[in-house]
Amino acid sequence: MPERNNKSLRPLVAGCLLFTFTTPARAQSPSERTAVVVEPKTTSATTPSNGVSPLPDPLTLSVARRFASSHRLEIVAARAQVRATSERPRIVSVLPDPVIFTSIDHVPFMFDGVDASIGVEQSFPLSHVLSNRRRAAEASVGIARAESDRTKLDVELEAADAFLMLLRQRQLIRILADQSALAEQLRATTQARYASGTGTASDLLRAETDVARLQGELQAAGHEEKAKQAMLNTSLGLNAELPVPMLLTVSAQQPTQSWLEVSSRAAHDRPELAAARAQVARSEADVSVMKSMYAPMAMLRTGPAYTMAEGPGWMLMFGVSIPIWRSGLDAGVREANAMVAMGNAELGAMRRMVEGEVADAFHSLESARARLVTLREEVVPRATRAIEATLADYAAGTAPLINVLDAEQALWMVQLELVDAEFNFASRQVLLDRATARMESVE
């Protein structure tokens, strides 16, 4: 071989040997190359140093729900999950990384020459497997968004329940205070009659016992109110020890939507149904992915080469895989089809469950509204007039104490029924909002 050829191939041989026997750095996956650590901005309520609540005064149910949806960290986590899942379509739809090969095909024992090459190899599918994987990942994003919406609705439901529990407790305290004032008035009347000789000591003792009982109930209800305040603050993402401003009651407004409108809205807006539909779409995309695996993979390798006989040149290789192990692919397709059937069945069951929930919430709300209106406009005013008339008769000496106590107990019972009716109506309204995926609430 001429000396000129030996000199020209020495740099190529040295480069091939150095590249072959040097351990390369580990290739990074697409996710490692594109991964960027981003800390989500957590939205949490800042507790003022003076212990003043950031809630408006007075506080309504709809404001409490909106406050919870903007301050609870569960929603922050769910939105971060959506952002993370949104990156999957780009991750799964890229080609495999190219591979650089060095090859020493022939080295004579005399080391007077070499046949060598350096090539870049790229594999790519001969099917739509990458686009099908992207479609499956996009369906997963839809599932994550639906789960985020469901989390927001559940957080609002928790806040509404805590709001109504505290409102009910404060209404009970108000009733206890009114009953305590009435019992104190009855005790004073009984004491006056006893001092004038027209009453008995047993009547006075019963009146004083009633006053002591109501004072104890009022004290216990105050501690229970603090517990309910802590639950409401926690459900709103606030410090449990912060004070809670005055709460406004929920009015028994007439329904603005018919049963058909409510049912149609639930079928369209419920996040559980959106998640089930996205799950079916992902399963169908998985079927397409598995069917795409029947097509072969192609491989293309190219790069510079050198031979002792011909000198420098260019090398090109092309190959395809042979998917001959069909049993595993067939099983994968059957599995994906079974998942599609399961998803369709779950979607149908979810539709039926949502329809039942909406029907129960809608008709229960109408029942609670009718009971509330009757108690508020008919029963409580009559019970109030009855106790006023009975107390006046007792003060005039024309009625015994037992009549006053019975009227007082009757008023106490209907006032408790009114509080329970208001609580039940508001709770049914909140449940209907949740069943129809409504974000706003009746005031």
Contacts in CASP RR format, 6 or more apart in sequence:
PFRMAT RR
TARGET T0000
AUTHOR 0000-0000-0000
METHOD contacts of the structure
MODEL  1
MPERNNKSLRPLVAGCLLFTFTTPARAQSPSERTAVVVEPKTTSATTPSN
GVSPLPDPLTLSVARRFASSHRLEIVAARAQVRATSERPRIVSVLPDPVI
FTSIDHVPFMFDGVDASIGVEQSFPLSHVLSNRRRAAEASVGIARAESDR
TKLDVELEAADAFLMLLRQRQLIRILADQSALAEQLRATTQARYASGTGT
ASDLLRAETDVARLQGELQAAGHEEKAKQAMLNTSLGLNAELPVPMLLTV
SAQQPTQSWLEVSSRAAHDRPELAAARAQVARSEADVSVMKSMYAPMAML
RTGPAYTMAEGPGWMLMFGVSIPIWRSGLDAGVREANAMVAMGNAELGAM
RRMVEGEVADAFHSLESARARLVTLREEVVPRATRAIEATLADYAAGTAP
LINVLDAEQALWMVQLELVDAEFNFASRQVLLDRATARMESVE
1 112 0 8 1.000
1 113 0 8 1.000
1 308 0 8 1.000
5 308 0 8 1.000
5 311 0 8 1.000
6 112 0 8 1.000
6 113 0 8 1.000
8 312 0 8 1.000
9 113 0 8 1.000
9 114 0 8 1.000
9 306 0 8 1.000
9 308 0 8 1.000
9 311 0 8 1.000
12 114 0 8 1.000
12 116 0 8 1.000
12 306 0 8 1.000
12 312 0 8 1.000
13 113 0 8 1.000
13 114 0 8 1.000
13 116 0 8 1.000
16 102 0 8 1.000
16 103 0 8 1.000
16 104 0 8 1.000
16 114 0 8 1.000
16 116 0 8 1.000
16 118 0 8 1.000
17 104 0 8 1.000
19 102 0 8 1.000
19 118 0 8 1.000
20 102 0 8 1.000
20 104 0 8 1.000
27 97 0 8 1.000
29 97 0 8 1.000
30 91 0 8 1.000
30 94 0 8 1.000
30 97 0 8 1.000
31 91 0 8 1.000
34 87 0 8 1.000
34 90 0 8 1.000
34 91 0 8 1.000
38 83 0 8 1.000
40 76 0 8 1.000
40 79 0 8 1.000
40 80 0 8 1.000
40 83 0 8 1.000
41 76 0 8 1.000
42 73 0 8 1.000
42 76 0 8 1.000
43 70 0 8 1.000
43 71 0 8 1.000
43 73 0 8 1.000
43 76 0 8 1.000
44 71 0 8 1.000
44 73 0 8 1.000
44 237 0 8 1.000
45 54 0 8 1.000
45 71 0 8 1.000
45 236 0 8 1.000
45 237 0 8 1.000
45 238 0 8 1.000
45 239 0 8 1.000
46 54 0 8 1.000
47 238 0 8 1.000
47 239 0 8 1.000
47 242 0 8 1.000
48 54 0 8 1.000
51 239 0 8 1.000
51 242 0 8 1.000
51 243 0 8 1.000
52 242 0 8 1.000
52 243 0 8 1.000
53 233 0 8 1.000
53 238 0 8 1.000
53 242 0 8 1.000
53 243 0 8 1.000
53 244 0 8 1.000
53 245 0 8 1.000
54 238 0 8 1.000
55 63 0 8 1.000
55 64 0 8 1.000
55 67 0 8 1.000
55 236 0 8 1.000
55 238 0 8 1.000
55 244 0 8 1.000
55 245 0 8 1.000
56 63 0 8 1.000
56 245 0 8 1.000
57 245 0 8 1.000
57 246 0 8 1.000
58 245 0 8 1.000
58 246 0 8 1.000
58 247 0 8 1.000
58 248 0 8 1.000
59 163 0 8 1.000
59 244 0 8 1.000
59 245 0 8 1.000
59 246 0 8 1.000
59 247 0 8 1.000
59 248 0 8 1.000
60 247 0 8 1.000
60 248 0 8 1.000
60 443 0 8 1.000
61 160 0 8 1.000
61 163 0 8 1.000
61 164 0 8 1.000
61 248 0 8 1.000
61 250 0 8 1.000
61 426 0 8 1.000
61 430 0 8 1.000
61 441 0 8 1.000
61 442 0 8 1.000
61 443 0 8 1.000
62 440 0 8 1.000
62 441 0 8 1.000
62 442 0 8 1.000
62 443 0 8 1.000
64 159 0 8 1.000
64 160 0 8 1.000
64 163 0 8 1.000
64 232 0 8 1.000
64 236 0 8 1.000
65 156 0 8 1.000
65 159 0 8 1.000
65 160 0 8 1.000
65 163 0 8 1.000
65 439 0 8 1.000
65 441 0 8 1.000
66 439 0 8 1.000
67 159 0 8 1.000
67 236 0 8 1.000
68 155 0 8 1.000
68 156 0 8 1.000
68 158 0 8 1.000
68 159 0 8 1.000
68 235 0 8 1.000
68 236 0 8 1.000
68 237 0 8 1.000
69 75 0 8 1.000
69 152 0 8 1.000
69 155 0 8 1.000
69 156 0 8 1.000
69 439 0 8 1.000
71 236 0 8 1.000
71 237 0 8 1.000
71 238 0 8 1.000
72 155 0 8 1.000
72 235 0 8 1.000
72 236 0 8 1.000
72 237 0 8 1.000
73 237 0 8 1.000
74 151 0 8 1.000
74 155 0 8 1.000
75 148 0 8 1.000
75 151 0 8 1.000
75 152 0 8 1.000
75 155 0 8 1.000
78 147 0 8 1.000
78 148 0 8 1.000
78 151 0 8 1.000
78 152 0 8 1.000
79 148 0 8 1.000
81 144 0 8 1.000
81 147 0 8 1.000
81 148 0 8 1.000
82 141 0 8 1.000
82 144 0 8 1.000
82 145 0 8 1.000
82 148 0 8 1.000
85 137 0 8 1.000
85 140 0 8 1.000
85 141 0 8 1.000
85 142 0 8 1.000
85 143 0 8 1.000
85 144 0 8 1.000
86 141 0 8 1.000
86 144 0 8 1.000
88 137 0 8 1.000
88 140 0 8 1.000
88 141 0 8 1.000
89 134 0 8 1.000
89 137 0 8 1.000
89 138 0 8 1.000
89 141 0 8 1.000
91 137 0 8 1.000
92 130 0 8 1.000
92 133 0 8 1.000
92 134 0 8 1.000
92 136 0 8 1.000
92 137 0 8 1.000
93 130 0 8 1.000
93 131 0 8 1.000
93 133 0 8 1.000
93 134 0 8 1.000
93 137 0 8 1.000
94 130 0 8 1.000
95 122 0 8 1.000
95 123 0 8 1.000
95 124 0 8 1.000
95 130 0 8 1.000
96 122 0 8 1.000
96 123 0 8 1.000
96 124 0 8 1.000
98 120 0 8 1.000
98 121 0 8 1.000
98 122 0 8 1.000
99 120 0 8 1.000
99 121 0 8 1.000
99 122 0 8 1.000
100 118 0 8 1.000
100 119 0 8 1.000
100 120 0 8 1.000
100 121 0 8 1.000
101 117 0 8 1.000
101 118 0 8 1.000
101 119 0 8 1.000
101 120 0 8 1.000
101 121 0 8 1.000
101 301 0 8 1.000
102 116 0 8 1.000
102 117 0 8 1.000
102 118 0 8 1.000
102 119 0 8 1.000
103 116 0 8 1.000
103 117 0 8 1.000
103 118 0 8 1.000
103 119 0 8 1.000
104 114 0 8 1.000
104 115 0 8 1.000
104 116 0 8 1.000
105 115 0 8 1.000
105 116 0 8 1.000
105 117 0 8 1.000
106 114 0 8 1.000
106 115 0 8 1.000
106 308 0 8 1.000
107 113 0 8 1.000
107 114 0 8 1.000
107 115 0 8 1.000
108 114 0 8 1.000
108 308 0 8 1.000
113 308 0 8 1.000
114 306 0 8 1.000
114 308 0 8 1.000
115 305 0 8 1.000
115 306 0 8 1.000
115 307 0 8 1.000
115 308 0 8 1.000
116 305 0 8 1.000
116 306 0 8 1.000
117 303 0 8 1.000
117 304 0 8 1.000
117 305 0 8 1.000
117 306 0 8 1.000
117 315 0 8 1.000
118 303 0 8 1.000
118 304 0 8 1.000
118 305 0 8 1.000
119 301 0 8 1.000
119 302 0 8 1.000
119 303 0 8 1.000
119 304 0 8 1.000
119 315 0 8 1.000
120 301 0 8 1.000
120 302 0 8 1.000
120 303 0 8 1.000
121 299 0 8 1.000
121 300 0 8 1.000
121 301 0 8 1.000
121 317 0 8 1.000
122 299 0 8 1.000
122 300 0 8 1.000
122 301 0 8 1.000
123 297 0 8 1.000
123 298 0 8 1.000
123 299 0 8 1.000
124 297 0 8 1.000
124 298 0 8 1.000
124 300 0 8 1.000
125 292 0 8 1.000
125 295 0 8 1.000
125 297 0 8 1.000
125 298 0 8 1.000
126 295 0 8 1.000
126 296 0 8 1.000
126 297 0 8 1.000
126 298 0 8 1.000
126 320 0 8 1.000
127 292 0 8 1.000
127 293 0 8 1.000
127 294 0 8 1.000
127 295 0 8 1.000
128 288 0 8 1.000
128 292 0 8 1.000
129 289 0 8 1.000
129 292 0 8 1.000
129 293 0 8 1.000
129 295 0 8 1.000
132 285 0 8 1.000
132 288 0 8 1.000
132 289 0 8 1.000
132 292 0 8 1.000
133 285 0 8 1.000
133 289 0 8 1.000
135 281 0 8 1.000
135 285 0 8 1.000
135 288 0 8 1.000
136 282 0 8 1.000
136 285 0 8 1.000
136 286 0 8 1.000
136 289 0 8 1.000
139 278 0 8 1.000
139 279 0 8 1.000
139 281 0 8 1.000
139 282 0 8 1.000
139 285 0 8 1.000
140 278 0 8 1.000
140 282 0 8 1.000
142 274 0 8 1.000
142 275 0 8 1.000
142 278 0 8 1.000
143 275 0 8 1.000
143 278 0 8 1.000
143 279 0 8 1.000
143 282 0 8 1.000
145 274 0 8 1.000
146 271 0 8 1.000
146 272 0 8 1.000
146 274 0 8 1.000
146 275 0 8 1.000
146 278 0 8 1.000
147 271 0 8 1.000
147 275 0 8 1.000
149 271 0 8 1.000
149 274 0 8 1.000
149 437 0 8 1.000
150 271 0 8 1.000
150 272 0 8 1.000
150 275 0 8 1.000
153 271 0 8 1.000
153 434 0 8 1.000
153 437 0 8 1.000
155 235 0 8 1.000
156 434 0 8 1.000
156 439 0 8 1.000
157 430 0 8 1.000
157 431 0 8 1.000
157 434 0 8 1.000
158 235 0 8 1.000
159 232 0 8 1.000
159 235 0 8 1.000
159 236 0 8 1.000
160 430 0 8 1.000
160 433 0 8 1.000
160 441 0 8 1.000
161 235 0 8 1.000
161 427 0 8 1.000
161 430 0 8 1.000
162 228 0 8 1.000
162 231 0 8 1.000
162 232 0 8 1.000
162 234 0 8 1.000
162 235 0 8 1.000
162 236 0 8 1.000
163 232 0 8 1.000
163 235 0 8 1.000
163 247 0 8 1.000
164 423 0 8 1.000
164 426 0 8 1.000
164 427 0 8 1.000
164 430 0 8 1.000
165 228 0 8 1.000
165 231 0 8 1.000
165 232 0 8 1.000
166 225 0 8 1.000
166 228 0 8 1.000
166 229 0 8 1.000
166 231 0 8 1.000
166 232 0 8 1.000
166 244 0 8 1.000
166 247 0 8 1.000
167 247 0 8 1.000
167 249 0 8 1.000
167 423 0 8 1.000
167 426 0 8 1.000
168 419 0 8 1.000
168 420 0 8 1.000
168 422 0 8 1.000
168 423 0 8 1.000
169 221 0 8 1.000
169 222 0 8 1.000
169 224 0 8 1.000
169 225 0 8 1.000
169 228 0 8 1.000
170 225 0 8 1.000
170 247 0 8 1.000
171 249 0 8 1.000
171 419 0 8 1.000
171 422 0 8 1.000
172 221 0 8 1.000
172 416 0 8 1.000
172 419 0 8 1.000
173 218 0 8 1.000
173 221 0 8 1.000
173 222 0 8 1.000
173 225 0 8 1.000
175 412 0 8 1.000
175 415 0 8 1.000
175 416 0 8 1.000
175 419 0 8 1.000
176 214 0 8 1.000
176 217 0 8 1.000
176 218 0 8 1.000
176 221 0 8 1.000
177 218 0 8 1.000
178 415 0 8 1.000
179 214 0 8 1.000
179 408 0 8 1.000
179 411 0 8 1.000
179 412 0 8 1.000
179 415 0 8 1.000
180 211 0 8 1.000
180 214 0 8 1.000
180 215 0 8 1.000
180 218 0 8 1.000
182 387 0 8 1.000
182 391 0 8 1.000
182 408 0 8 1.000
182 411 0 8 1.000
183 207 0 8 1.000
183 210 0 8 1.000
183 211 0 8 1.000
183 214 0 8 1.000
183 408 0 8 1.000
184 211 0 8 1.000
185 391 0 8 1.000
186 207 0 8 1.000
186 210 0 8 1.000
186 391 0 8 1.000
186 394 0 8 1.000
186 404 0 8 1.000
186 408 0 8 1.000
187 204 0 8 1.000
187 207 0 8 1.000
187 208 0 8 1.000
187 210 0 8 1.000
187 211 0 8 1.000
189 391 0 8 1.000
189 394 0 8 1.000
189 395 0 8 1.000
190 199 0 8 1.000
190 203 0 8 1.000
190 204 0 8 1.000
190 206 0 8 1.000
190 207 0 8 1.000
190 401 0 8 1.000
191 204 0 8 1.000
191 207 0 8 1.000
193 199 0 8 1.000
193 203 0 8 1.000
193 395 0 8 1.000
193 397 0 8 1.000
194 200 0 8 1.000
194 201 0 8 1.000
194 203 0 8 1.000
194 204 0 8 1.000
198 397 0 8 1.000
203 401 0 8 1.000
206 401 0 8 1.000
206 405 0 8 1.000
207 401 0 8 1.000
210 405 0 8 1.000
210 408 0 8 1.000
229 243 0 8 1.000
229 244 0 8 1.000
230 240 0 8 1.000
230 241 0 8 1.000
232 244 0 8 1.000
233 239 0 8 1.000
233 240 0 8 1.000
233 241 0 8 1.000
233 242 0 8 1.000
233 244 0 8 1.000
234 240 0 8 1.000
248 443 0 8 1.000
249 422 0 8 1.000
250 422 0 8 1.000
250 425 0 8 1.000
250 426 0 8 1.000
250 429 0 8 1.000
250 442 0 8 1.000
250 443 0 8 1.000
251 442 0 8 1.000
251 443 0 8 1.000
252 369 0 8 1.000
252 372 0 8 1.000
252 373 0 8 1.000
252 376 0 8 1.000
252 425 0 8 1.000
253 442 0 8 1.000
255 365 0 8 1.000
255 366 0 8 1.000
257 265 0 8 1.000
259 359 0 8 1.000
259 362 0 8 1.000
262 358 0 8 1.000
262 362 0 8 1.000
262 432 0 8 1.000
262 436 0 8 1.000
263 355 0 8 1.000
263 358 0 8 1.000
263 359 0 8 1.000
265 436 0 8 1.000
265 437 0 8 1.000
265 438 0 8 1.000
266 354 0 8 1.000
266 355 0 8 1.000
266 357 0 8 1.000
266 358 0 8 1.000
266 435 0 8 1.000
266 436 0 8 1.000
266 437 0 8 1.000
267 273 0 8 1.000
267 351 0 8 1.000
267 354 0 8 1.000
267 355 0 8 1.000
269 436 0 8 1.000
269 437 0 8 1.000
269 438 0 8 1.000
270 354 0 8 1.000
270 435 0 8 1.000
270 436 0 8 1.000
270 437 0 8 1.000
271 437 0 8 1.000
272 350 0 8 1.000
272 354 0 8 1.000
273 347 0 8 1.000
273 350 0 8 1.000
273 351 0 8 1.000
273 354 0 8 1.000
276 343 0 8 1.000
276 346 0 8 1.000
276 347 0 8 1.000
276 348 0 8 1.000
276 350 0 8 1.000
277 347 0 8 1.000
279 343 0 8 1.000
279 346 0 8 1.000
279 347 0 8 1.000
280 340 0 8 1.000
280 343 0 8 1.000
280 344 0 8 1.000
280 347 0 8 1.000
283 336 0 8 1.000
283 339 0 8 1.000
283 340 0 8 1.000
283 342 0 8 1.000
283 343 0 8 1.000
284 340 0 8 1.000
286 336 0 8 1.000
286 339 0 8 1.000
287 333 0 8 1.000
287 336 0 8 1.000
287 337 0 8 1.000
287 340 0 8 1.000
289 336 0 8 1.000
290 329 0 8 1.000
290 332 0 8 1.000
290 333 0 8 1.000
290 335 0 8 1.000
290 336 0 8 1.000
291 333 0 8 1.000
293 323 0 8 1.000
293 329 0 8 1.000
294 323 0 8 1.000
294 326 0 8 1.000
294 329 0 8 1.000
295 323 0 8 1.000
296 320 0 8 1.000
296 321 0 8 1.000
296 322 0 8 1.000
296 323 0 8 1.000
297 320 0 8 1.000
297 321 0 8 1.000
298 318 0 8 1.000
298 319 0 8 1.000
298 320 0 8 1.000
298 321 0 8 1.000
299 317 0 8 1.000
299 318 0 8 1.000
299 319 0 8 1.000
299 320 0 8 1.000
299 321 0 8 1.000
300 316 0 8 1.000
300 317 0 8 1.000
300 318 0 8 1.000
300 319 0 8 1.000
301 315 0 8 1.000
301 316 0 8 1.000
301 317 0 8 1.000
301 318 0 8 1.000
302 314 0 8 1.000
302 315 0 8 1.000
302 316 0 8 1.000
302 317 0 8 1.000
303 314 0 8 1.000
303 315 0 8 1.000
303 316 0 8 1.000
304 312 0 8 1.000
304 313 0 8 1.000
304 314 0 8 1.000
304 315 0 8 1.000
305 312 0 8 1.000
305 313 0 8 1.000
305 314 0 8 1.000
305 315 0 8 1.000
306 312 0 8 1.000
306 313 0 8 1.000
307 313 0 8 1.000
323 329 0 8 1.000
354 435 0 8 1.000
357 435 0 8 1.000
358 432 0 8 1.000
358 435 0 8 1.000
358 436 0 8 1.000
361 428 0 8 1.000
361 431 0 8 1.000
361 432 0 8 1.000
361 434 0 8 1.000
361 435 0 8 1.000
362 432 0 8 1.000
364 428 0 8 1.000
364 431 0 8 1.000
365 425 0 8 1.000
365 428 0 8 1.000
365 429 0 8 1.000
365 431 0 8 1.000
365 432 0 8 1.000
368 421 0 8 1.000
368 424 0 8 1.000
368 425 0 8 1.000
368 427 0 8 1.000
368 428 0 8 1.000
369 425 0 8 1.000
371 421 0 8 1.000
371 424 0 8 1.000
371 425 0 8 1.000
372 418 0 8 1.000
372 421 0 8 1.000
372 422 0 8 1.000
372 424 0 8 1.000
372 425 0 8 1.000
375 414 0 8 1.000
375 417 0 8 1.000
375 418 0 8 1.000
375 421 0 8 1.000
376 418 0 8 1.000
376 421 0 8 1.000
379 414 0 8 1.000
379 417 0 8 1.000
379 418 0 8 1.000
380 414 0 8 1.000
380 415 0 8 1.000
380 418 0 8 1.000
383 407 0 8 1.000
383 410 0 8 1.000
383 411 0 8 1.000
383 414 0 8 1.000
383 415 0 8 1.000
384 411 0 8 1.000
386 407 0 8 1.000
386 410 0 8 1.000
386 411 0 8 1.000
387 404 0 8 1.000
387 407 0 8 1.000
387 408 0 8 1.000
387 410 0 8 1.000
387 411 0 8 1.000
390 399 0 8 1.000
390 403 0 8 1.000
390 404 0 8 1.000
390 406 0 8 1.000
390 407 0 8 1.000
391 404 0 8 1.000
391 407 0 8 1.000
393 399 0 8 1.000
393 403 0 8 1.000
394 400 0 8 1.000
394 401 0 8 1.000
394 403 0 8 1.000
394 404 0 8 1.000
429 441 0 8 1.000
429 442 0 8 1.000
430 441 0 8 1.000
432 438 0 8 1.000
433 439 0 8 1.000
433 440 0 8 1.000
433 441 0 8 1.000
END
